[in-house]
Amino acid sequence: MERLHTPLQIGLTLAMVLCLAFAFWKGGRALRLAAAGMVLGSVLSALVQDQTRPEAAQWIIMIVDAGYLALLVALVWRTLQGWLMCAAALQLAQVITHVSFALNPEIFGRAYISTSYVLFAGLLIALFWGLAKKSGSDHETGPRTG
């Protein structure tokens, strides 16, 4: 598993843990699922990262990120909350970042990683936005038809 080397990595990890704790304490179902999915995806990504070729496209991490995107889209489908739509859009950008890096390996690894950090920070902000809106009720609209 990747170690936390930089203040940014440590700060984002602490913010993620704080977000998860508040989501389970004060958040509604959608927020709890979104926060738990974010933590699960982060742990899985660290476990499956190809340490032997960090400069190569990380296909398994892209699959993990696509799975988290599917969760967020399913939650948006049920709840239609602004913070959740923002989180799903940021996660879509993360998946597109993986695809872009795979299609154009001339993109330097630092740009790829920096983009991932910025998108992860944005995702955390979206989830904290959900907490700030007191999303305890989730205002579920029910399954969409047609």
LUMZAMI-776783 format. One line per 4 residues: their letters; for each residue x, y, z of N, C-alpha, C. Coordinates in nm, 3 decimals. Atoms other than C-alpha are relative to their C-alpha. Layout:
BEGIN
a) X/Y/Z/X/Y/Z/X/Y/Z ~ ... .
END
This chain:
BEGIN
merl) 0.085/-0.118/0.000/0.000/0.000/0.000/0.089/0.124/0.000 ~ -0.079/-0.122/0.011/0.126/0.345/-0.086/0.004/0.071/0.135 ~ -0.016/-0.072/-0.125/0.262/0.542/0.206/-0.033/0.147/-0.021 ~ 0.028/-0.143/0.005/0.168/0.897/0.289/0.132/0.074/0.016 .
htpl) -0.131/-0.064/-0.001/0.476/1.097/0.196/-0.006/0.152/0.014 ~ 0.002/-0.145/0.007/0.367/1.457/0.147/-0.109/0.058/0.089 ~ 0.107/-0.065/-0.078/0.164/1.706/0.351/-0.134/-0.003/-0.074 ~ 0.124/0.007/0.077/-0.093/1.705/0.067/-0.066/-0.137/0.016 .
qigl) 0.055/0.135/-0.016/-0.137/1.326/0.087/-0.056/-0.019/0.141 ~ 0.044/0.013/-0.140/-0.163/1.340/0.466/-0.127/0.083/0.022 ~ 0.117/-0.088/-0.017/-0.408/1.633/0.455/-0.124/-0.055/-0.067 ~ 0.116/0.056/0.070/-0.634/1.473/0.195/-0.050/-0.126/0.069 .
tlam) 0.041/0.121/-0.071/-0.634/1.145/0.387/-0.074/0.034/0.128 ~ 0.068/-0.042/-0.123/-0.726/1.317/0.712/-0.138/0.060/-0.031 ~ 0.128/-0.058/0.040/-1.000/1.515/0.535/-0.098/-0.110/-0.040 ~ 0.086/0.111/0.041/-1.134/1.190/0.386/-0.053/-0.075/0.122 .
vlcl) 0.043/0.070/-0.121/-1.146/1.020/0.726/-0.101/0.086/0.076 ~ 0.092/-0.092/-0.066/-1.314/1.327/0.877/-0.134/0.002/-0.072 ~ 0.122/0.001/0.080/-1.566/1.331/0.593/-0.080/-0.128/0.026 ~ 0.067/0.127/-0.025/-1.645/0.963/0.647/-0.064/-0.001/0.139 .
afaf) 0.053/-0.002/-0.137/-1.689/1.012/1.022/-0.125/0.087/0.008 ~ 0.117/-0.089/-0.002/-1.925/1.309/0.975/-0.115/-0.055/-0.083 ~ 0.105/0.057/0.085/-2.113/1.131/0.697/-0.078/-0.107/0.077 ~ 0.069/0.104/-0.076/-2.189/0.837/0.924/-0.069/0.055/0.125 .
wkgg) 0.061/-0.060/-0.118/-2.272/1.068/1.213/-0.122/0.083/-0.038 ~ 0.104/-0.096/0.032/-2.486/1.333/1.041/-0.064/-0.017/-0.138 ~ 0.045/0.007/0.138/-2.532/1.232/0.679/-0.114/-0.098/-0.024 ~ 0.105/0.092/0.043/-2.816/1.063/0.500/0.060/-0.120/-0.071 .
ralr) -0.044/0.124/0.065/-2.799/0.735/0.314/0.093/0.026/-0.117 ~ -0.083/-0.029/0.117/-2.659/0.885/-0.007/0.138/0.049/0.040 ~ -0.129/-0.052/-0.044/-2.386/1.072/0.176/0.085/-0.109/0.065 ~ -0.075/0.110/-0.061/-2.288/0.767/0.380/0.056/-0.093/-0.107 .
laaa) -0.048/0.087/0.108/-2.266/0.554/0.065/0.110/0.067/-0.083 ~ -0.101/-0.072/0.078/-2.072/0.821/-0.126/0.133/0.007/0.076 ~ -0.123/-0.009/-0.080/-1.822/0.866/0.159/0.065/-0.137/0.017 ~ -0.055/0.134/-0.016/-1.782/0.493/0.218/0.062/-0.048/-0.132 .
gmvl) -0.054/0.037/0.130/-1.731/0.439/-0.156/0.132/0.070/-0.029 ~ -0.124/-0.075/0.020/-1.465/0.710/-0.162/0.114/-0.064/0.079 ~ -0.103/0.062/-0.083/-1.274/0.549/0.124/0.038/-0.138/-0.055 ~ -0.026/0.132/0.056/-1.310/0.198/-0.020/0.081/0.011/-0.130 .
gsvl) -0.073/-0.019/0.124/-1.193/0.321/-0.361/0.143/0.044/0.024 ~ -0.136/-0.046/-0.031/-0.894/0.497/-0.208/0.087/-0.113/0.052 ~ -0.076/0.113/-0.055/-0.787/0.189/-0.013/0.030/-0.102/-0.111 ~ -0.022/0.095/0.110/-0.838/-0.042/-0.312/0.103/0.051/-0.099 .
salv) -0.095/-0.058/0.095/-0.648/0.195/-0.540/0.143/-0.012/0.050 ~ -0.135/0.011/-0.058/-0.351/0.199/-0.304/0.048/-0.145/-0.002 ~ -0.038/0.142/-0.004/-0.357/-0.182/-0.282/0.034/-0.056/-0.138 ~ -0.019/0.058/0.133/-0.372/-0.248/-0.657/0.094/0.081/-0.089 .
qdqt) -0.089/-0.084/0.081/-0.137/0.026/-0.777/0.122/-0.080/-0.045 ~ -0.117/0.068/0.056/0.135/-0.107/-1.005/0.126/0.076/0.043 ~ -0.119/-0.065/-0.055/0.444/-0.014/-0.801/0.122/-0.021/-0.088 ~ -0.116/0.028/0.085/0.680/-0.169/-1.055/0.007/0.094/-0.119 .
rpea) 0.005/-0.092/0.115/0.568/0.068/-1.333/-0.095/0.116/0.030 ~ 0.090/-0.110/-0.038/0.422/0.381/-1.173/-0.025/0.098/-0.114 ~ 0.018/-0.093/0.112/0.466/0.572/-1.500/-0.099/-0.053/-0.104 ~ 0.093/0.062/0.095/0.232/0.331/-1.684/-0.145/0.030/0.040 .
aqwi) 0.142/-0.016/-0.030/-0.145/0.361/-1.710/-0.040/-0.102/0.107 ~ 0.043/0.084/-0.112/-0.305/0.220/-1.396/-0.142/-0.050/-0.028 ~ 0.129/0.050/0.046/-0.584/0.013/-1.551/-0.089/-0.049/0.113 ~ 0.083/0.053/-0.109/-0.699/-0.155/-1.232/-0.055/0.116/0.084 .
imiv) 0.050/-0.117/-0.072/-0.723/0.181/-1.055/-0.111/0.067/-0.080 ~ 0.106/-0.057/0.082/-0.927/0.308/-1.349/-0.130/-0.080/0.018 ~ 0.118/0.084/-0.023/-1.166/0.013/-1.298/-0.063/0.032/0.136 ~ 0.050/-0.038/-0.133/-1.194/0.100/-0.928/-0.071/0.135/-0.008 .
dagy) 0.060/-0.133/0.013/-1.263/0.464/-1.016/-0.130/-0.004/-0.081 ~ 0.123/0.015/0.079/-1.521/0.361/-1.278/-0.111/-0.062/0.085 ~ 0.098/0.058/-0.092/-1.694/0.148/-1.015/-0.057/0.103/0.095 ~ 0.048/-0.107/-0.089/-1.711/0.446/-0.780/-0.087/0.098/-0.077 .
lall) 0.084/-0.085/0.084/-1.845/0.657/-1.066/-0.139/-0.061/-0.016 ~ 0.129/0.068/0.014/-2.120/0.397/-1.119/-0.085/0.016/0.127 ~ 0.071/-0.020/-0.126/-2.212/0.421/-0.750/-0.056/0.142/0.008 ~ 0.045/-0.139/-0.009/-2.230/0.801/-0.765/-0.113/0.028/-0.098 .
valv) 0.107/-0.020/0.098/-2.440/0.795/-1.083/-0.130/-0.063/0.050 ~ 0.120/0.064/-0.055/-2.681/0.549/-0.919/-0.061/0.084/0.111 ~ 0.050/-0.086/-0.107/-2.708/0.780/-0.618/-0.064/0.127/-0.056 ~ 0.059/-0.118/0.065/-2.770/1.082/-0.842/-0.136/-0.037/-0.058 .
wrtl) 0.124/0.047/0.061/-3.038/0.882/-1.020/-0.114/-0.003/0.102 ~ 0.101/0.012/-0.105/-3.218/0.836/-0.687/-0.027/0.131/0.074 ~ 0.018/-0.113/-0.092/-3.164/1.166/-0.508/0.003/0.138/-0.063 ~ -0.007/-0.131/0.068/-3.092/1.451/-0.753/0.043/0.115/0.090 .
qgwl) -0.052/-0.107/-0.083/-2.887/1.657/-0.510/0.121/0.063/-0.068 ~ -0.106/-0.073/0.068/-2.648/1.925/-0.634/0.140/-0.048/0.038 ~ -0.133/0.044/-0.044/-2.352/1.812/-0.423/0.036/-0.134/-0.060 ~ -0.022/0.134/0.054/-2.395/1.459/-0.552/0.027/0.005/-0.150 .
mcaa) -0.027/-0.017/0.144/-2.412/1.568/-0.916/0.141/0.053/-0.022 ~ -0.136/-0.054/0.008/-2.093/1.767/-0.861/0.103/-0.112/0.027 ~ -0.091/0.110/-0.031/-1.924/1.463/-0.702/0.010/-0.097/-0.117 ~ 0.000/0.092/0.114/-2.027/1.241/-0.995/0.075/0.061/-0.118 .
alql) -0.072/-0.066/0.110/-1.898/1.497/-1.246/0.151/-0.002/0.023 ~ -0.143/0.004/-0.032/-1.563/1.516/-1.068/0.056/-0.141/-0.015 ~ -0.046/0.138/0.015/-1.539/1.137/-1.060/0.006/-0.039/-0.147 ~ -0.007/0.023/0.145/-1.620/1.125/-1.432/0.129/0.060/-0.056 .
aqvi) -0.126/-0.063/0.044/-1.331/1.367/-1.488/0.120/-0.085/0.041 ~ -0.109/0.088/-0.045/-1.110/1.131/-1.285/0.015/-0.119/-0.094 ~ -0.006/0.114/0.092/-1.199/0.836/-1.507/0.053/0.045/-0.136 ~ -0.049/-0.054/0.128/-1.140/1.050/-1.818/0.149/0.028/0.008 .
thvs) -0.143/-0.022/-0.018/-0.799/1.141/-1.675/0.077/-0.130/-0.020 ~ -0.063/0.131/0.021/-0.711/0.771/-1.662/0.005/-0.034/-0.149 ~ 0.007/0.033/0.143/-0.825/0.721/-2.022/0.095/0.089/-0.079 ~ -0.090/-0.093/0.071/-0.637/1.030/-2.140/0.146/-0.040/0.016 .
faln) -0.138/0.041/-0.026/-0.317/0.913/-1.977/0.032/-0.130/-0.076 ~ -0.022/0.127/0.071/-0.358/0.565/-2.129/0.014/0.024/-0.151 ~ -0.004/-0.027/0.143/-0.419/0.710/-2.477/0.120/0.085/-0.041 ~ -0.113/-0.088/0.031/-0.137/0.963/-2.457/0.104/-0.013/0.111 .
peif) -0.098/0.020/-0.107/0.152/0.830/-2.248/0.105/0.112/0.008 ~ -0.094/-0.112/-0.007/0.348/1.147/-2.328/-0.040/0.099/0.110 ~ 0.039/-0.082/-0.115/0.146/1.313/-2.052/0.089/-0.044/0.115 ~ -0.091/0.035/-0.108/0.393/1.326/-1.770/-0.075/-0.047/0.123 .
gray) 0.061/0.057/-0.118/0.316/1.126/-1.459/-0.037/0.104/0.104 ~ 0.029/-0.103/-0.101/0.332/1.436/-1.240/-0.128/0.074/-0.033 ~ 0.124/-0.066/0.040/0.055/1.604/-1.440/-0.120/-0.090/0.029 ~ 0.105/0.098/-0.026/-0.155/1.289/-1.414/-0.032/-0.007/0.149 .
ists) 0.019/0.011/-0.144/-0.103/1.262/-1.040/-0.055/0.131/0.057 ~ 0.048/-0.129/-0.048/-0.154/1.635/-0.981/-0.148/0.018/-0.031 ~ 0.141/-0.009/0.038/-0.483/1.624/-1.170/-0.084/-0.089/0.091 ~ 0.074/0.091/-0.088/-0.591/1.326/-0.961/-0.018/0.061/0.139 .
yvlf) 0.012/-0.064/-0.131/-0.518/1.516/-0.638/-0.102/0.113/-0.002 ~ 0.095/-0.112/0.010/-0.712/1.822/-0.754/-0.143/-0.053/-0.008 ~ 0.135/0.057/0.012/-1.012/1.609/-0.855/-0.044/-0.065/0.130 ~ 0.034/0.060/-0.129/-0.999/1.417/-0.526/-0.037/0.108/0.102 .
agll) 0.032/-0.111/-0.091/-0.993/1.745/-0.332/-0.138/0.057/-0.034 ~ 0.133/-0.048/0.041/-1.293/1.863/-0.536/-0.109/-0.095/0.044 ~ 0.096/0.100/-0.044/-1.473/1.538/-0.457/-0.025/0.012/0.150 ~ 0.016/-0.021/-0.145/-1.410/1.591/-0.086/-0.083/0.125/0.027 .
ialf) 0.077/-0.124/-0.018/-1.544/1.946/-0.113/-0.147/-0.025/-0.031 ~ 0.140/0.031/0.033/-1.860/1.814/-0.282/-0.067/-0.078/0.113 ~ 0.059/0.077/-0.109/-1.914/1.563/-0.001/-0.017/0.086/0.125 ~ 0.017/-0.092/-0.113/-1.854/1.829/0.265/-0.116/0.097/-0.026 .
wgla) 0.116/-0.082/0.038/-2.106/2.044/0.076/-0.128/-0.076/0.037 ~ 0.115/0.082/-0.038/-2.353/1.758/0.120/-0.021/-0.002/0.150 ~ 0.011/-0.006/-0.146/-2.277/1.756/0.492/-0.052/0.135/0.046 ~ 0.041/-0.135/-0.039/-2.322/2.132/0.515/-0.148/0.023/-0.029 .
kksg) 0.141/-0.017/0.036/-2.664/2.105/0.350/-0.090/-0.086/0.089 ~ 0.076/0.084/-0.092/-2.771/1.871/0.631/-0.082/-0.103/-0.078 ~ 0.069/0.094/0.089/-2.852/1.596/0.385/-0.046/-0.125/0.072 ~ 0.045/0.115/-0.075/-2.987/1.370/0.654/-0.123/-0.066/-0.059 .
sdhe) 0.123/0.059/0.051/-3.316/1.321/0.473/0.015/-0.055/-0.140 ~ -0.029/0.043/0.137/-3.173/1.265/0.123/-0.103/0.044/-0.103 ~ 0.105/-0.044/0.093/-3.500/1.386/-0.034/-0.007/-0.091/-0.122 ~ 0.000/0.095/0.111/-3.518/1.073/-0.244/-0.124/0.021/-0.086 .
tgpr) 0.109/-0.019/0.094/-3.729/1.108/-0.553/-0.054/-0.133/-0.047 ~ 0.043/0.131/0.045/-3.764/0.735/-0.609/0.064/-0.032/-0.134 ~ -0.060/0.039/0.126/-3.653/0.541/-0.913/-0.061/0.076/-0.116 ~ 0.047/-0.070/0.119/-3.680/0.720/-1.244/-0.071/-0.097/-0.092 .
tg) 0.069/0.082/0.100/-3.920/0.591/-1.500/0.007/0.071/-0.134 ~ 0.001/-0.054/0.136/-3.914/0.638/-1.875/0.115/0.074/-0.033 .
END
